[in-house]
Amino acid sequence: LDPHISPAAARYQARRVARARGLAEAQVQALIDAHIEGPTLGFLDAPRVHVLRLNRSLDELRPAP
């Protein structure tokens, strides 16, 4: 399975993720922006967000109880 989603899909989920993790939505949005990867195939590919890496960064903000 592809571990990537579009930046738009990640932003769409930001409010829910922030609420579930007890974070400010702005923190989640900032991490999403920081984890946007550029196209690897130039014009044939689109920007994307690696979900696992983003989740690990979110975990570092607030460790699980």
All heavy atoms as a GROMACS GRO file, in nm:
protein
  503
    1LEU      N    1   0.083  -0.119   0.000
    1LEU     CA    2   0.000   0.000   0.000
    1LEU      C    3   0.087   0.124   0.000
    1LEU      O    4   0.192   0.128   0.062
    1LEU     CB    5  -0.091   0.002   0.123
    1LEU     CG    6  -0.193  -0.112   0.132
    1LEU    CD1    7  -0.265  -0.104   0.265
    1LEU    CD2    8  -0.289  -0.109   0.018
    2ASP      N    9   0.039   0.226  -0.065
    2ASP     CA   10   0.110   0.353  -0.073
    2ASP      C   11   0.097   0.428   0.059
    2ASP      O   12  -0.014   0.452   0.106
    2ASP     CB   13   0.051   0.435  -0.188
    2ASP     CG   14   0.130   0.561  -0.216
    2ASP    OD1   15   0.231   0.586  -0.149
    2ASP    OD2   16   0.089   0.636  -0.306
    3PRO      N   17   0.209   0.467   0.120
    3PRO     CA   18   0.202   0.538   0.249
    3PRO      C   19   0.177   0.688   0.233
    3PRO      O   20   0.184   0.762   0.330
    3PRO     CB   21   0.342   0.513   0.308
    3PRO     CG   22   0.430   0.505   0.188
    3PRO     CD   23   0.346   0.437   0.082
    4HIS      N   24   0.148   0.734   0.112
    4HIS     CA   25   0.131   0.876   0.087
    4HIS      C   26  -0.016   0.914   0.065
    4HIS      O   27  -0.094   0.833   0.015
    4HIS     CB   28   0.209   0.918  -0.038
    4HIS     CG   29   0.355   0.899  -0.025
    4HIS    ND1   30   0.419   0.785  -0.070
    4HIS    CD2   31   0.451   0.977   0.028
    4HIS    CE1   32   0.548   0.796  -0.045
    4HIS    NE2   33   0.571   0.911   0.014
    5ILE      N   34  -0.048   1.038   0.103
    5ILE     CA   35  -0.176   1.098   0.067
    5ILE      C   36  -0.148   1.238   0.014
    5ILE      O   37  -0.037   1.291   0.031
    5ILE     CB   38  -0.275   1.104   0.187
    5ILE    CG1   39  -0.219   1.189   0.302
    5ILE    CG2   40  -0.311   0.964   0.234
    5ILE    CD1   41  -0.320   1.211   0.414
    6SER      N   42  -0.244   1.296  -0.049
    6SER     CA   43  -0.226   1.431  -0.102
    6SER      C   44  -0.225   1.532   0.012
    6SER      O   45  -0.284   1.508   0.119
    6SER     CB   46  -0.337   1.464  -0.200
    6SER     OG   47  -0.459   1.484  -0.130
    7PRO      N   48  -0.159   1.646  -0.007
    7PRO     CA   49  -0.165   1.751   0.095
    7PRO      C   50  -0.309   1.793   0.126
    7PRO      O   51  -0.343   1.819   0.242
    7PRO     CB   52  -0.085   1.865   0.034
    7PRO     CG   53   0.013   1.797  -0.056
    7PRO     CD   54  -0.065   1.680  -0.113
    8ALA      N   55  -0.394   1.796   0.025
    8ALA     CA   56  -0.535   1.833   0.046
    8ALA      C   57  -0.605   1.732   0.136
    8ALA      O   58  -0.682   1.770   0.225
    8ALA     CB   59  -0.607   1.845  -0.088
    9ALA      N   60  -0.577   1.604   0.116
    9ALA     CA   61  -0.638   1.500   0.200
    9ALA      C   62  -0.589   1.511   0.344
    9ALA      O   63  -0.665   1.493   0.439
    9ALA     CB   64  -0.609   1.362   0.144
   10ALA      N   65  -0.462   1.542   0.361
   10ALA     CA   66  -0.407   1.557   0.496
   10ALA      C   67  -0.469   1.678   0.565
   10ALA      O   68  -0.507   1.671   0.683
   10ALA     CB   69  -0.255   1.572   0.489
   11ARG      N   70  -0.480   1.789   0.493
   11ARG     CA   71  -0.540   1.909   0.552
   11ARG      C   72  -0.687   1.888   0.586
   11ARG      O   73  -0.736   1.941   0.687
   11ARG     CB   74  -0.524   2.026   0.456
   11ARG     CG   75  -0.382   2.076   0.446
   11ARG     CD   76  -0.372   2.199   0.359
   11ARG     NE   77  -0.233   2.234   0.339
   11ARG     CZ   78  -0.169   2.222   0.224
   11ARG    NH1   79  -0.232   2.178   0.116
   11ARG    NH2   80  -0.041   2.255   0.215
   12TYR      N   81  -0.756   1.810   0.505
   12TYR     CA   82  -0.898   1.781   0.530
   12TYR      C   83  -0.916   1.710   0.665
   12TYR      O   84  -1.015   1.732   0.734
   12TYR     CB   85  -0.952   1.694   0.416
   12TYR     CG   86  -1.095   1.654   0.433
   12TYR    CD1   87  -1.198   1.742   0.403
   12TYR    CD2   88  -1.129   1.527   0.478
   12TYR    CE1   89  -1.330   1.706   0.418
   12TYR    CE2   90  -1.261   1.489   0.494
   12TYR     CZ   91  -1.361   1.579   0.463
   12TYR     OH   92  -1.493   1.543   0.479
   13GLN      N   93  -0.818   1.629   0.704
   13GLN     CA   94  -0.826   1.553   0.828
   13GLN      C   95  -0.764   1.624   0.948
   13GLN      O   96  -0.771   1.573   1.061
   13GLN     CB   97  -0.755   1.419   0.810
   13GLN     CG   98  -0.817   1.333   0.702
   13GLN     CD   99  -0.740   1.206   0.681
   13GLN    OE1  100  -0.726   1.127   0.774
   13GLN    NE2  101  -0.688   1.185   0.562
   14ALA      N  102  -0.705   1.740   0.928
   14ALA     CA  103  -0.630   1.808   1.034
   14ALA      C  104  -0.714   1.836   1.158
   14ALA      O  105  -0.667   1.814   1.270
   14ALA     CB  106  -0.569   1.938   0.980
   15ARG      N  107  -0.834   1.884   1.143
   15ARG     CA  108  -0.917   1.917   1.259
   15ARG      C  109  -0.946   1.792   1.342
   15ARG      O  110  -0.936   1.793   1.464
   15ARG     CB  111  -1.048   1.982   1.214
   15ARG     CG  112  -1.139   2.017   1.334
   15ARG     CD  113  -1.263   2.092   1.292
   15ARG     NE  114  -1.219   2.226   1.250
   15ARG     CZ  115  -1.279   2.295   1.155
   15ARG    NH1  116  -1.382   2.248   1.091
   15ARG    NH2  117  -1.235   2.415   1.123
   16ARG      N  118  -0.982   1.684   1.275
   16ARG     CA  119  -1.012   1.558   1.346
   16ARG      C  120  -0.889   1.504   1.417
   16ARG      O  121  -0.895   1.461   1.532
   16ARG     CB  122  -1.066   1.455   1.247
   16ARG     CG  123  -1.100   1.321   1.312
   16ARG     CD  124  -1.138   1.217   1.209
   16ARG     NE  125  -1.033   1.191   1.112
   16ARG     CZ  126  -0.926   1.114   1.135
   16ARG    NH1  127  -0.910   1.057   1.252
   16ARG    NH2  128  -0.836   1.095   1.042
   17VAL      N  129  -0.775   1.508   1.350
   17VAL     CA  130  -0.650   1.460   1.409
   17VAL      C  131  -0.612   1.545   1.530
   17VAL      O  132  -0.574   1.492   1.635
   17VAL     CB  133  -0.537   1.459   1.304
   17VAL    CG1  134  -0.402   1.431   1.368
   17VAL    CG2  135  -0.567   1.355   1.196
   18ALA      N  136  -0.625   1.676   1.516
   18ALA     CA  137  -0.592   1.766   1.627
   18ALA      C  138  -0.680   1.737   1.748
   18ALA      O  139  -0.632   1.728   1.861
   18ALA     CB  140  -0.607   1.911   1.583
   19ARG      N  141  -0.806   1.721   1.724
   19ARG     CA  142  -0.900   1.693   1.834
   19ARG      C  143  -0.868   1.558   1.900
   19ARG      O  144  -0.864   1.547   2.022
   19ARG     CB  145  -1.043   1.695   1.781
   19ARG     CG  146  -1.149   1.692   1.888
   19ARG     CD  147  -1.291   1.710   1.836
   19ARG     NE  148  -1.314   1.664   1.700
   19ARG     CZ  149  -1.349   1.744   1.599
   19ARG    NH1  150  -1.365   1.873   1.617
   19ARG    NH2  151  -1.370   1.693   1.479
   20ALA      N  152  -0.840   1.458   1.820
   20ALA     CA  153  -0.812   1.324   1.874
   20ALA      C  154  -0.682   1.320   1.953
   20ALA      O  155  -0.669   1.244   2.049
   20ALA     CB  156  -0.805   1.222   1.760
   21ARG      N  157  -0.586   1.405   1.916
   21ARG     CA  158  -0.456   1.405   1.982
   21ARG      C  159  -0.443   1.513   2.088
   21ARG      O  160  -0.340   1.524   2.153
   21ARG     CB  161  -0.345   1.421   1.879
   21ARG     CG  162  -0.328   1.297   1.792
   21ARG     CD  163  -0.217   1.322   1.692
   21ARG     NE  164  -0.182   1.201   1.619
   21ARG     CZ  165  -0.082   1.121   1.653
   21ARG    NH1  166  -0.007   1.147   1.756
   21ARG    NH2  167  -0.056   1.013   1.580
   22GLY      N  168  -0.544   1.595   2.103
   22GLY     CA  169  -0.538   1.702   2.203
   22GLY      C  170  -0.441   1.813   2.165
   22GLY      O  171  -0.376   1.873   2.251
   23LEU      N  172  -0.430   1.840   2.035
   23LEU     CA  173  -0.339   1.943   1.986
   23LEU      C  174  -0.418   2.056   1.922
   23LEU      O  175  -0.534   2.040   1.886
   23LEU     CB  176  -0.244   1.883   1.880
   23LEU     CG  177  -0.154   1.770   1.925
   23LEU    CD1  178  -0.087   1.706   1.804
   23LEU    CD2  179  -0.051   1.820   2.024
   24ALA      N  180  -0.351   2.168   1.902
   24ALA     CA  181  -0.412   2.278   1.828
   24ALA      C  182  -0.410   2.243   1.679
   24ALA      O  183  -0.314   2.183   1.630
   24ALA     CB  184  -0.334   2.406   1.852
   25GLU      N  185  -0.516   2.280   1.611
   25GLU     CA  186  -0.522   2.252   1.467
   25GLU      C  187  -0.406   2.317   1.394
   25GLU      O  188  -0.352   2.261   1.298
   25GLU     CB  189  -0.656   2.298   1.409
   25GLU     CG  190  -0.674   2.258   1.265
   25GLU     CD  191  -0.809   2.294   1.209
   25GLU    OE1  192  -0.900   2.331   1.285
   25GLU    OE2  193  -0.825   2.286   1.085
   26ALA      N  194  -0.364   2.434   1.439
   26ALA     CA  195  -0.252   2.504   1.374
   26ALA      C  196  -0.123   2.422   1.383
   26ALA      O  197  -0.041   2.424   1.290
   26ALA     CB  198  -0.232   2.641   1.438
   27GLN      N  199  -0.104   2.350   1.494
   27GLN     CA  200   0.015   2.264   1.507
   27GLN      C  201   0.012   2.153   1.404
   27GLN      O  202   0.113   2.121   1.342
   27GLN     CB  203   0.020   2.201   1.647
   27GLN     CG  204   0.057   2.294   1.759
   27GLN     CD  205   0.054   2.219   1.891
   27GLN    OE1  206  -0.052   2.181   1.938
   27GLN    NE2  207   0.172   2.200   1.950
   28VAL      N  208  -0.104   2.094   1.388
   28VAL     CA  209  -0.118   1.984   1.292
   28VAL      C  210  -0.098   2.036   1.150
   28VAL      O  211  -0.027   1.976   1.070
   28VAL     CB  212  -0.254   1.913   1.308
   28VAL    CG1  213  -0.272   1.806   1.202
   28VAL    CG2  214  -0.266   1.853   1.448
   29GLN      N  215  -0.158   2.150   1.120
   29GLN     CA  216  -0.143   2.209   0.986
   29GLN      C  217   0.004   2.240   0.956
   29GLN      O  218   0.053   2.216   0.846
   29GLN     CB  219  -0.226   2.338   0.974
   29GLN     CG  220  -0.374   2.316   0.974
   29GLN     CD  221  -0.427   2.262   0.841
   29GLN    OE1  222  -0.354   2.237   0.746
   29GLN    NE2  223  -0.557   2.244   0.837
   30ALA      N  224   0.076   2.292   1.056
   30ALA     CA  225   0.217   2.324   1.037
   30ALA      C  226   0.299   2.199   1.009
   30ALA      O  227   0.389   2.200   0.924
   30ALA     CB  228   0.271   2.398   1.159
   31LEU      N  229   0.269   2.091   1.079
   31LEU     CA  230   0.341   1.966   1.054
   31LEU      C  231   0.308   1.909   0.917
   31LEU      O  232   0.396   1.855   0.849
   31LEU     CB  233   0.309   1.863   1.162
   31LEU     CG  234   0.393   1.872   1.288
   31LEU    CD1  235   0.350   1.767   1.390
   31LEU    CD2  236   0.540   1.855   1.256
   32ILE      N  237   0.184   1.922   0.876
   32ILE     CA  238   0.147   1.876   0.742
   32ILE      C  239   0.229   1.953   0.639
   32ILE      O  240   0.290   1.894   0.549
   32ILE     CB  241  -0.004   1.894   0.717
   32ILE    CG1  242  -0.084   1.795   0.801
   32ILE    CG2  243  -0.037   1.878   0.568
   32ILE    CD1  244  -0.233   1.822   0.805
   33ASP      N  245   0.234   2.085   0.653
   33ASP     CA  246   0.310   2.166   0.559
   33ASP      C  247   0.458   2.128   0.558
   33ASP      O  248   0.522   2.125   0.453
   33ASP     CB  249   0.294   2.315   0.591
   33ASP     CG  250   0.154   2.366   0.564
   33ASP    OD1  251   0.078   2.300   0.489
   33ASP    OD2  252   0.119   2.473   0.618
   34ALA      N  253   0.511   2.097   0.675
   34ALA     CA  254   0.652   2.059   0.686
   34ALA      C  255   0.681   1.922   0.624
   34ALA      O  256   0.796   1.892   0.590
   34ALA     CB  257   0.696   2.060   0.832
   35HIS      N  258   0.578   1.839   0.610
   35HIS     CA  259   0.598   1.703   0.559
   35HIS      C  260   0.554   1.685   0.414
   35HIS      O  261   0.547   1.572   0.365
   35HIS     CB  262   0.524   1.602   0.649
   35HIS     CG  263   0.598   1.575   0.775
   35HIS    ND1  264   0.590   1.658   0.884
   35HIS    CD2  265   0.686   1.478   0.808
   35HIS    CE1  266   0.667   1.611   0.979
   35HIS    NE2  267   0.727   1.502   0.936
   36ILE      N  268   0.527   1.793   0.346
   36ILE     CA  269   0.492   1.782   0.204
   36ILE      C  270   0.618   1.753   0.125
   36ILE      O  271   0.717   1.825   0.135
   36ILE     CB  272   0.422   1.909   0.152
   36ILE    CG1  273   0.288   1.926   0.222
   36ILE    CG2  274   0.403   1.902   0.000
   36ILE    CD1  275   0.216   2.056   0.189
   37GLU      N  276   0.615   1.645   0.052
   37GLU     CA  277   0.727   1.605  -0.032
   37GLU      C  278   0.696   1.646  -0.176
   37GLU      O  279   0.584   1.632  -0.222
   37GLU     CB  280   0.746   1.453  -0.027
   37GLU     CG  281   0.776   1.399   0.111
   37GLU     CD  282   0.780   1.247   0.114
   37GLU    OE1  283   0.757   1.182   0.009
   37GLU    OE2  284   0.808   1.193   0.222
   38GLY      N  285   0.797   1.694  -0.244
   38GLY     CA  286   0.779   1.733  -0.383
   38GLY      C  287   0.769   1.613  -0.475
   38GLY      O  288   0.796   1.500  -0.435
   39PRO      N  289   0.731   1.638  -0.597
   39PRO     CA  290   0.721   1.529  -0.695
   39PRO      C  291   0.857   1.463  -0.720
   39PRO      O  292   0.958   1.533  -0.726
   39PRO     CB  293   0.671   1.598  -0.822
   39PRO     CG  294   0.629   1.734  -0.782
   39PRO     CD  295   0.695   1.766  -0.652
   40THR      N  296   0.859   1.333  -0.732
   40THR     CA  297   0.984   1.264  -0.760
   40THR      C  298   1.004   1.243  -0.910
   40THR      O  299   1.114   1.224  -0.956
   40THR     CB  300   0.988   1.126  -0.691
   40THR    OG1  301   0.874   1.051  -0.730
   40THR    CG2  302   0.994   1.141  -0.542
   41LEU      N  303   0.896   1.246  -0.983
   41LEU     CA  304   0.904   1.225  -1.128
   41LEU      C  305   0.878   1.353  -1.206
   41LEU      O  306   0.834   1.349  -1.320
   41LEU     CB  307   0.803   1.118  -1.170
   41LEU     CG  308   0.822   0.980  -1.106
   41LEU    CD1  309   0.709   0.887  -1.147
   41LEU    CD2  310   0.956   0.921  -1.146
   42GLY      N  311   0.902   1.466  -1.142
   42GLY     CA  312   0.882   1.593  -1.211
   42GLY      C  313   0.736   1.618  -1.243
   42GLY      O  314   0.650   1.610  -1.155
   43PHE      N  315   0.707   1.645  -1.368
   43PHE     CA  316   0.571   1.679  -1.408
   43PHE      C  317   0.475   1.560  -1.406
   43PHE      O  318   0.354   1.578  -1.415
   43PHE     CB  319   0.571   1.743  -1.547
   43PHE     CG  320   0.612   1.648  -1.656
   43PHE    CD1  321   0.516   1.578  -1.726
   43PHE    CD2  322   0.745   1.629  -1.687
   43PHE    CE1  323   0.551   1.489  -1.827
   43PHE    CE2  324   0.782   1.541  -1.787
   43PHE     CZ  325   0.685   1.471  -1.858
   44LEU      N  326   0.524   1.438  -1.391
   44LEU     CA  327   0.438   1.321  -1.391
   44LEU      C  328   0.385   1.285  -1.252
   44LEU      O  329   0.303   1.196  -1.238
   44LEU     CB  330   0.514   1.199  -1.446
   44LEU     CG  331   0.557   1.208  -1.592
   44LEU    CD1  332   0.638   1.085  -1.628
   44LEU    CD2  333   0.436   1.221  -1.682
   45ASP      N  334   0.435   1.352  -1.151
   45ASP     CA  335   0.400   1.318  -1.014
   45ASP      C  336   0.343   1.442  -0.945
   45ASP      O  337   0.354   1.552  -0.996
   45ASP     CB  338   0.526   1.270  -0.942
   45ASP     CG  339   0.497   1.182  -0.822
   45ASP    OD1  340   0.379   1.155  -0.795
   45ASP    OD2  341   0.594   1.140  -0.757
   46ALA      N  342   0.284   1.423  -0.830
   46ALA     CA  343   0.225   1.534  -0.756
   46ALA      C  344   0.284   1.540  -0.616
   46ALA      O  345   0.334   1.440  -0.564
   46ALA     CB  346   0.074   1.514  -0.748
   47PRO      N  347   0.278   1.657  -0.551
   47PRO     CA  348   0.322   1.666  -0.412
   47PRO      C  349   0.240   1.570  -0.326
   47PRO      O  350   0.124   1.538  -0.357
   47PRO     CB  351   0.293   1.810  -0.373
   47PRO     CG  352   0.286   1.884  -0.501
   47PRO     CD  353   0.233   1.786  -0.602
   48ARG      N  354   0.300   1.522  -0.217
   48ARG     CA  355   0.233   1.425  -0.132
   48ARG      C  356   0.286   1.434   0.010
   48ARG      O  357   0.390   1.494   0.034
   48ARG     CB  358   0.251   1.285  -0.187
   48ARG     CG  359   0.396   1.243  -0.192
   48ARG     CD  360   0.420   1.135  -0.296
   48ARG     NE  361   0.559   1.094  -0.298
   48ARG     CZ  362   0.654   1.157  -0.363
   48ARG    NH1  363   0.628   1.264  -0.432
   48ARG    NH2  364   0.778   1.113  -0.360
   49VAL      N  365   0.214   1.371   0.102
   49VAL     CA  366   0.253   1.367   0.243
   49VAL      C  367   0.271   1.221   0.282
   49VAL      O  368   0.182   1.139   0.258
   49VAL     CB  369   0.144   1.433   0.333
   49VAL    CG1  370   0.179   1.420   0.479
   49VAL    CG2  371   0.124   1.578   0.294
   50HIS      N  372   0.384   1.189   0.341
   50HIS     CA  373   0.412   1.053   0.388
   50HIS      C  374   0.346   1.040   0.525
   50HIS      O  375   0.389   1.100   0.623
   50HIS     CB  376   0.563   1.031   0.396
   50HIS     CG  377   0.601   0.888   0.415
   50HIS    ND1  378   0.581   0.820   0.533
   50HIS    CD2  379   0.657   0.800   0.329
   50HIS    CE1  380   0.624   0.696   0.520
   50HIS    NE2  381   0.671   0.682   0.397
   51VAL      N  382   0.241   0.962   0.534
   51VAL     CA  383   0.158   0.954   0.653
   51VAL      C  384   0.234   0.899   0.774
   51VAL      O  385   0.220   0.951   0.885
   51VAL     CB  386   0.031   0.870   0.626
   51VAL    CG1  387  -0.052   0.854   0.751
   51VAL    CG2  388  -0.051   0.934   0.515
   52LEU      N  389   0.315   0.799   0.757
   52LEU     CA  390   0.389   0.742   0.869
   52LEU      C  391   0.484   0.844   0.930
   52LEU      O  392   0.490   0.860   1.052
   52LEU     CB  393   0.467   0.617   0.826
   52LEU     CG  394   0.552   0.551   0.935
   52LEU    CD1  395   0.465   0.508   1.052
   52LEU    CD2  396   0.628   0.433   0.878
   53ARG      N  397   0.556   0.916   0.846
   53ARG     CA  398   0.648   1.019   0.897
   53ARG      C  399   0.572   1.130   0.968
   53ARG      O  400   0.616   1.180   1.072
   53ARG     CB  401   0.732   1.074   0.784
   53ARG     CG  402   0.831   0.974   0.731
   53ARG     CD  403   0.918   1.034   0.623
   53ARG     NE  404   1.003   0.930   0.567
   53ARG     CZ  405   1.032   0.920   0.439
   53ARG    NH1  406   0.986   1.008   0.353
   53ARG    NH2  407   1.109   0.822   0.396
   54LEU      N  408   0.460   1.168   0.913
   54LEU     CA  409   0.378   1.271   0.977
   54LEU      C  410   0.328   1.223   1.113
   54LEU      O  411   0.335   1.295   1.212
   54LEU     CB  412   0.259   1.309   0.888
   54LEU     CG  413   0.160   1.409   0.946
   54LEU    CD1  414   0.226   1.540   0.982
   54LEU    CD2  415   0.046   1.431   0.847
   55ASN      N  416   0.280   1.100   1.120
   55ASN     CA  417   0.232   1.045   1.247
   55ASN      C  418   0.343   1.037   1.351
   55ASN      O  419   0.320   1.063   1.469
   55ASN     CB  420   0.168   0.908   1.226
   55ASN     CG  421   0.029   0.918   1.171
   55ASN    OD1  422  -0.041   1.016   1.193
   55ASN    ND2  423  -0.013   0.816   1.098
   56ARG      N  424   0.462   1.003   1.309
   56ARG     CA  425   0.574   0.999   1.404
   56ARG      C  426   0.604   1.138   1.459
   56ARG      O  427   0.633   1.154   1.578
   56ARG     CB  428   0.698   0.940   1.337
   56ARG     CG  429   0.688   0.791   1.319
   56ARG     CD  430   0.816   0.737   1.261
   56ARG     NE  431   0.810   0.592   1.254
   56ARG     CZ  432   0.899   0.520   1.190
   56ARG    NH1  433   1.000   0.579   1.127
   56ARG    NH2  434   0.889   0.390   1.187
   57SER      N  435   0.597   1.238   1.375
   57SER     CA  436   0.619   1.375   1.422
   57SER      C  437   0.508   1.419   1.516
   57SER      O  438   0.533   1.489   1.614
   57SER     CB  439   0.627   1.471   1.303
   57SER     OG  440   0.743   1.445   1.228
   58LEU      N  441   0.386   1.378   1.487
   58LEU     CA  442   0.275   1.409   1.577
   58LEU      C  443   0.294   1.340   1.711
   58LEU      O  444   0.267   1.399   1.816
   58LEU     CB  445   0.142   1.366   1.514
   58LEU     CG  446   0.092   1.453   1.399
   58LEU    CD1  447  -0.016   1.381   1.320
   58LEU    CD2  448   0.042   1.587   1.451
   59ASP      N  449   0.342   1.218   1.710
   59ASP     CA  450   0.371   1.146   1.834
   59ASP      C  451   0.474   1.218   1.919
   59ASP      O  452   0.466   1.217   2.042
   59ASP     CB  453   0.420   1.004   1.805
   59ASP     CG  454   0.312   0.912   1.752
   59ASP    OD1  455   0.193   0.946   1.765
   59ASP    OD2  456   0.348   0.807   1.695
   60GLU      N  457   0.572   1.281   1.856
   60GLU     CA  458   0.676   1.352   1.930
   60GLU      C  459   0.621   1.476   2.000
   60GLU      O  460   0.674   1.517   2.103
   60GLU     CB  461   0.789   1.392   1.837
   60GLU     CG  462   0.870   1.274   1.789
   60GLU     CD  463   0.975   1.313   1.688
   60GLU    OE1  464   0.996   1.435   1.666
   60GLU    OE2  465   1.036   1.223   1.629
   61LEU      N  466   0.514   1.535   1.947
   61LEU     CA  467   0.455   1.652   2.010
   61LEU      C  468   0.385   1.616   2.141
   61LEU      O  469   0.388   1.692   2.235
   61LEU     CB  470   0.352   1.718   1.918
   61LEU     CG  471   0.406   1.796   1.801
   61LEU    CD1  472   0.292   1.855   1.721
   61LEU    CD2  473   0.500   1.906   1.848
   62ARG      N  474   0.322   1.504   2.141
   62ARG     CA  475   0.249   1.461   2.260
   62ARG      C  476   0.256   1.309   2.270
   62ARG      O  477   0.183   1.238   2.201
   62ARG     CB  478   0.103   1.504   2.252
   62ARG     CG  479   0.028   1.466   2.377
   62ARG     CD  480  -0.104   1.528   2.382
   62ARG     NE  481  -0.169   1.486   2.506
   62ARG     CZ  482  -0.285   1.527   2.544
   62ARG    NH1  483  -0.352   1.612   2.471
   62ARG    NH2  484  -0.337   1.485   2.656
   63PRO      N  485   0.344   1.259   2.355
   63PRO     CA  486   0.356   1.113   2.370
   63PRO      C  487   0.223   1.051   2.417
   63PRO      O  488   0.147   1.114   2.490
   63PRO     CB  489   0.462   1.095   2.478
   63PRO     CG  490   0.528   1.228   2.491
   63PRO     CD  491   0.433   1.331   2.441
   64ALA      N  492   0.200   0.932   2.374
   64ALA     CA  493   0.079   0.860   2.415
   64ALA      C  494   0.081   0.839   2.566
   64ALA      O  495   0.187   0.816   2.624
   64ALA     CB  496   0.072   0.726   2.343
   65PRO      N  497  -0.036   0.846   2.631
   65PRO     CA  498  -0.044   0.829   2.778
   65PRO      C  499  -0.007   0.690   2.824
   65PRO      O  500  -0.011   0.595   2.760
   65PRO     CB  501  -0.188   0.859   2.811
   65PRO     CG  502  -0.262   0.868   2.682
   65PRO     CD  503  -0.163   0.868   2.572
   0.00000   0.00000   0.00000
